[in-house]
Amino acid sequence: MHRPARIKLKTIVVIRQTQRKVAMSESYSNSIRSLSPELAKKAHDELGEIPDRIDEDIETLRTWISKQPHLKARQDAQFLVAFLRGCKYSLEKTKLKLDNFYAMRGAVPELYKKRIVGEKQLSILNTGCLLRLPQPLQADGPRIHISRYGQYDSKKYSIAEVVQVNTMLGEIQIREDDNAMISGFVEIIDMKGVGAGHLFQFDAVLVKKLAVLGDKAYPYRPKGFHFVNAHSSAEKFMSIAKSLMSEKIRKRFHIHSKLDSLYKYVPKECLPAEYGGSNGTIQDVVSTWRTKLLAYKPFFEEETSYGTNEKLRRGQPVNAESLFGIEGSFRKLDID
């Protein structure tokens, strides 16, 4: 009889504990989470991570940030090490990606305007269209994402609003998910329920912006994109998306007519119960991330104070024209 009250109280406790951790980590913290032996080995072997040099690299980035009049960026160690890992410890690439990470907020306003933890964002999350599964592919493996765009009401929400929530989940991962930052992620795009209203929202301009965002601004390492339950009307969208990617990324796109062929890349047991696996249930995943997103409410309110002032940038400003101009060729985009 009192079970719902206990559940609600437990949720409030988890939110407050997470909020305290976030607040502590953002007060210019120098602490970095210890890695499991498996992830530490992968970070060393694949990313060139040398633990004794991390502090020096972080201080180099902080010094660089302090000398950029146009840039206001977070400088806690866990945040910066995620970018170092995403750029395989190339300081120059890390500086560029950090700069673009904040410049995108002005260049892609449709994704960053009113990016708060509000009823709209929570309602989109509640549809179960964006899932980050609790267990990675293996101990040192990539995180598993499932995007189910057919689950949101295209008459009620735009794809830009859905992607906005996606960026929020991604920024939480930057701060919390070592598997995602070191081993990358595998994205399963379930096309079940996707109709004309959804596909109409995926215009070429938006796809282009999302590709640039993923390539030039985020420290993510995509390992594969797997389309399941795809029907003929979805092929046009997929052909547009693939044409805008580099050859390297195109090779990571897979279309599966049956789940059996997906299991060759993502074993059945790594999927949620609704897909025949044992990696949680969709409702459990949604509930976990709803609690997490609520805990990050103050964080995203504070995020509005970070970004770039292109009027103060030395040299050419970074804006929508310079990032998405027609002179650029998407076939040259690459993601490591």
N, C-alpha and C positions, 0 to 999 in steps of 0.2 A: 504494500500500500504506500510505503514511503520511498520506494525505489527511485522514482523520477527525481525526487528532491535530492537524494544522495548523488545521483548521476550529475545533476546540475551543479551541486556543490563541488564535486570532484572536477568538473570542467572548469569552474571558476578558479579553483586552486591551481590547476595546470596552467591556465592562462596567466595568472599572476606570477607563477614561478618562471614561465617563459619570458614574460615582460621584464622581470628583474634581470634575467640572463642577457637579454637583448640590451637593456640599458647599461649593464656593466661592460658588455663587449664593445659598445659604441663610445665609451668614455676614453677614447684613445688608448685602448687596451693593447698590450704587447703580447698577450697570451695567444698561443695557437694550440688547438687540440692535438693530442698525441694520436698518431695513426696506428692502426693494427699492423702487425708484422707484414701481412700480405699487401696492404695498401702502401706501406712504407717502401717495400721492395719495388712495387710497380712505379711509384713516384720517382724513385731513383733510376730505375732502368729505362723508363719510357719518357720521363719528363726532365731528367737531369737534376733532380732535387738533391742538394747536399745540405743536410740539416745545419751544419756549422756555418753555412753562408746565408741562411734565410734572414737572420736579423740584419745583416749588412745590406742585403737587397731591399728589405723593407725600409730601412733608413734612407737608402738612396732614392726610393720612390717618394718618401715623405719630403725629402729635401727638394726634389723636383716639383712636387705639387705646390710647395710653399712659394716657389719662384714663378708660378703661372698666375698672372693677375686675373685671367679670365675664368679660372677653374676653382670651384669649391667642391671638394671631394671628401668622402669619408676616408679616415686614415688608420682605422684599427687593423691590427696585424692579420686577423683571420680573413678579413675582407681582401686585403692586399695580396695575401699569399694565394688566394683563389685565382686572382688574375695572373700572378706569376706562374702558377701551375698551368693555367689555360694557355699561356704563351710559351710554355716549355722554358721558362726562366730567361727568355730574351728580354732584357730590360727595355730596349727600344720598342719592341712590339707591345710590351705591357703598358708603357707610357701612352702609346697611341690608342690602345684599346680602352684604357681608363678614360682618356680624353673623350673618345667617341661615345663611351658608355653614358657620360653626362651630357654631351652635346646632342645626343639623340632626343633628349627631353624637349628641346626646342624645335628639333627638326621633324619629329613625329608627334605632334600635339594630340592627335586622335587617340594615341595609346597612353599618354601621360597626363592628360587633362583630368582633373578631379580623381586622381588615382588614390583613393582612400579605401579603407575597409568599411564600406557602407552596405545598405540593404541590397543594392543592385549587385555588388561584387559577391556578396554572400549567396544571393539567389542564383547567380550563375554557377557558383561552385556547387551549390546544392543539386543542380541538375545532373551532376556526375559526368559532365562533359570533359573534365580535366582531371586526370588521375596520375598520381605518383605513388607507385606501389611500395609497400613497406620493406620488402626484401629485394636486394639487387640480383643481378643474374647469377653471380656467385660471390664469395667473400670479397674478392678484389675486383669484382666485375662492375659493369655499368648499371646505373639506375634504369628502371623500366618505367616508361611513361605510356599512358594510353589516352589518346584524344578521341572523343566520341562526339563529333560536331552535330550529329543528328539528334542529340539529346536536348539541345537548347532550342527555344522557340524563336525562329528567325523573324517573326513578326514583333517580338517583344525586345529582342536584343540584337545588336549588330555584331559582326565578327570582330570588329575593332574592340568592342567592349569585352568580348570573350578573351581576346588576345591580351588585353590589358590585365585581366585577372591572371592569365598565364605568366606574364612578366613578373607579377607579384610573387607567384609561387616560385618562379625561377630565382628571384632575388633572395628568397628565404633559403633556397637550396645553396646559393653561393655562400651563405653564412653557416649552414648547418650540415650540408651533405658532402662528405669527403669522397664517397664513391662517385657521385656525379661530377665533382670537380677534377678528380684524378683519372677516373676510368671512363667518364662520359656518360651518355645515355642512349638507350634504344627507344625509339618512338614507334608505337603501334597506332595507326590511324584507322579506327573502325568506322567505315562509311555507312553502316546500317542506320537507316532513318534519315540520311542526308537527302534533302529534296531540292527542288529548283530554287526555293527561297534561300537556302544555305549557299548553294553554288553561285547564285547571282551576287552574293556579297564578296566572293573571292575574286575581285577584279585584279588585273595585271599590275596596276600601280601598287596596291596593297601587298601583293605577293612580292613585288620588287623591294618594297620597304622592309618587309619581314626578312627577306634574304640578306639585305645589307645589315640589318640589325643583328642577325645571328652571326654574320661573317666578321663584321668590323667592331662590334660593341660588346658582345658577351663572351665570357671566358669558358663557354661550353664546348664539349667535344662530342658531336653527334656521331654515333657508331652505326646507325642504320635506321631507315624509315620503312616501315612495313604496313602496307595498305591491305586491310581485310574487309570482306563483305562489300567490295567495290562493284558498282553496276556501271553500265555503259555511259550513263549521263555524267558520271564522275570522271571519266577518262579525259575529258577536255581540260578540267582543272589540273589533273595530274600531269598532263603533257605540258601545260603552261609552266607549272612549277619546275618540272625537270629541265625544261629548255632554258631556264634562268639560272641553272646551277652549273658548276664546273663538272668536268668529266668525272673527277674523283668522287664528287657527291652523287652524281647520277648513278654511279655504280652501287651506291648504298641504298637506292630506292628499290623496293621489292613489292610486287603486287601478288597477293595470294587469293586464289579462287576458293580455297578451303583452308581451314585452320590447321590441317595436318601439315601443310608445307611451311606454315609459320613455326611449328614446333621444332623444325630443324635449326632455327635461329634462336627462338625463345622456347625452351622446354615447357611442356604443358603445366608442370607443377609450379612454374614461376609466375603463372597467370592467376588472376582472381578466381574465386569459386565459380562465378558466372561464366567463365571461359573454360571451365573444367579443371582448374588448378587449385592450389592451396595457399596462394599468396594473398590472404585476406579476402574480404568481400568488398564490393563496390561501396556499400553503405559505410562500412568501417573506414575505408580510405577517405571518403567524403567527410565523415565525422572527425577524423584525426586532423585533416587539413582545415576544416572549419575552426576547430579549437586553436590551431596554430595561427591561422590568419587573424583571428580575433586578438590573439596575444600580441601580434605585430601591429595592431592598430596605432599605437603611439609612434612606432617606427616609421610607418608610411606617412603619418601626418608631418613628422620631422623631415622626411625625404624631400618635401617641397622646397626646402631651403637649400638643397644641393643642386648643382648644375653648372652651366657655363654662361658667361656674359660675353657674347661674341663681339660686342663693341670694344671689349678690352683685350681681345686676342691679338697677339702679334702675328701679322701675316694674314693670309686668306681666311675669312670666317668659314666655319663649318655649319652648313645649313642644308635645308631640303634640296636646294638647287645643286650644291656641290656634291651631295651624297647620292641623289637620285636622278641627276640630270640625264637626258636622253643620250648624251655623248658617252656615258659609261656603258660598258658591256658586261652583262651579268655572266656571260660565259667565262669570264676571267675570275669570277668569285671562287674562292676556295676556302675550305675549312679544314684545319689540321686535325 
